[in-house]
């Protein structure tokens, strides 16, 4: 029983970047619908999804299950394994932002809460459309400063190096 719980409450490492971007696309759809159509109750499944993913990876997340079991297998793309800890950190940032939006909605109303949700929508859009993970970049910066020890993610060393651009120069 203990092993089953440990397995459930774990996060994959490595993570398939295609699955992560598919989940981000689902977050974009839900947050954009909430914002454009003024549907504040969509915060509830958004918040649940982030909590589920940060605690269990895709196991208890409907978007995670859709991405890993339906979308990714249907795409003609090879898996792109990337380190899991930065993605878990990014999900934790999603937990903070979506939970804050939910609390603001309940206490101050939707007109205020939507402004908390806009940056989350933008971050998810950057991940889904361009593969730019803001949470991963914050994770790398925290590793550089020593606030996150290297032992958390030994394979993340390449996340801290400048990335080459198309011209081959650091970006």
Residue pairs with C-beta under 8 A, 6 or more apart in sequence:
8 56
8 59
8 60
9 55
9 56
10 56
10 57
11 54
11 56
11 57
11 84
11 85
11 87
11 88
12 57
12 58
12 84
13 83
13 84
13 85
14 81
14 82
14 83
14 84
14 155
15 81
15 82
15 83
15 84
15 87
16 68
16 72
16 79
16 80
16 81
16 82
17 80
17 81
17 82
17 131
18 72
18 75
18 77
18 79
18 80
19 58
19 64
19 67
19 68
19 71
19 72
20 67
20 82
20 87
20 127
20 133
21 127
21 128
21 131
22 63
22 66
22 67
22 71
22 72
22 128
23 53
23 58
23 61
23 63
23 64
23 67
24 124
24 125
24 127
24 128
25 124
25 128
26 49
26 63
26 66
26 67
27 46
27 49
27 63
27 94
27 120
27 121
27 124
27 128
28 121
28 124
28 125
28 128
30 42
30 45
30 46
30 49
31 42
31 46
31 117
31 120
31 121
31 124
32 121
33 39
33 42
34 40
34 42
34 43
34 46
34 114
34 117
35 114
35 117
35 118
35 121
38 110
38 114
40 105
40 110
40 113
40 114
43 98
43 101
43 102
43 105
43 113
43 117
44 102
45 62
46 98
46 101
47 95
47 98
47 99
47 101
47 102
49 61
49 62
49 63
49 64
50 91
50 94
50 95
50 98
50 99
51 95
51 99
52 59
52 60
52 61
52 62
52 64
53 61
53 63
53 64
53 91
53 94
54 88
54 91
54 92
54 94
54 95
57 64
57 84
57 88
58 64
58 65
58 67
58 68
59 65
72 79
83 153
83 155
83 156
83 159
84 153
85 139
85 152
85 153
85 156
86 133
86 135
86 136
86 139
86 140
86 153
86 156
86 159
87 133
87 135
87 136
89 135
89 136
89 138
89 139
89 148
90 127
90 133
90 134
90 135
90 136
90 139
91 135
92 135
93 123
93 134
93 135
93 138
94 120
94 123
94 124
94 135
97 116
97 117
97 119
97 120
97 123
98 117
98 120
100 116
101 113
101 114
101 116
101 117
101 120
102 113
104 112
104 113
104 116
105 112
105 113
123 134
123 135
126 132
126 133
126 134
127 133
127 134
136 159
139 148
139 153
139 156
139 159
140 156
140 159
140 160
142 148
143 149
143 150
143 152
143 153
143 156
143 159
143 160
144 160
150 156
150 157
153 159
162 170
162 171
163 170
163 171
164 170
164 171
165 171
